[in-house]
Amino acid sequence: MRLPKPKRTKDKALLKELRLGYCELCGRSADDIGVHHIITRNSGGPDARCNCLALCIACHNTAHAGNVTKEQLWAIVARREGVTPEEAESEARELTRRAHSG
């Protein structure tokens, strides 16, 4: 059974805020910075600071190819937000759960 796709608010202000001008994985300054969702949008991952980070196109492709662990990504978000990786992941998963439960 497939879960219904949650209603999403695409928080453009948050996404703009997270385009930091540098890659949070490799540190390179670049014009091609995009926002990566650790819990993917297709899986109902929230547009929330706990679930998103700024990646250059090379690192974004590397992450999507599975060559960067989710643990590495949660650690980056946790450092930025001043929480533990477990807290960042837990918050993102709770927001995802709420979106699916209606």
N, C-alpha and C positions, 0 to 999 in steps of 0.2 A: 504494500500500500504506500502510495506517495503522499507525503505531507503537502498540504496546500502551500503555495508560495506566499510568504508573508507580505503584507502591505509594507512598502518601504518608503521612508522619507529620505530622499537624497539630499543630504545636508550640504549644499554647495558651499556654504560659508566654512564649514568644518573641513571639507575637502580642499578648499583654497588655503586655509590656515595650515594644513599639513603639507602643502607643497613648499617645503622649506628652502629650496634652492640648492640643497645638497642631498646626497644619498645617505640615508641612515645606516646602510649596510657597509658600503665601501668608503664613504666620506667624500666622494668626488663631487665637486660643484659642477652642475650641469643644467642645461636648459630643458633637458628631456626627463625631468623628474615627474613621476606619476605617483598616485596613491595606490598602494597594494593592500588588499583586505586579507588578513590571515585566515579567518573563516570567510570563505568566498561569498560574494553577493548571491550567487546561484544557490548556495546552501543556506541563505538567509542571514549571512553575516552582516552585522550592523555597521552603519556609517558612524563609527564612534572612535574616539581617540584610542581606546583600549584594543581596537581591532585593526587599526590602520597605521601604515608607516609610509614614508616617502622613499621611493627607490628610483634610481636611474634606470633607463631602459634595459641595460645589460643585466643589472641585478634583478630587475623585475622578471625578465625572461628566465634567469637562473632560478628564481624562486618558483615560478610556474612550472619549470621543468623538474622540480623536486630536488634540486641540488642544494637547497638551503633548508635546514630543518625548521619545523614550526617552533621548536624550543629556542632556536637562535632568534627567530622573529619575535617571539614573546619576550625574550630577554632585552631586545632593543627597545620595544615599547615600554617595558617595565622601567628601564633606565631613564627614558625620557619622562615618564609619568611619575617617577619616584615611588614605585610600588614593586612588589615581587613579581616575577614572571607568572607565578601561580595566581596571584590576584588579578593581573591583567587578563589572563585567559579565562578565569572564572567569571569576571565581569562581562566579557564578550560573549561567553556561552550563555549566561543568564539573559542578556539582552536578546540573543538569538532565540532562546526558549520562549521568552515573552512574546516575541514577534510571531512565533508559530502558534502560540496558544490563544491569540486573538485579542 
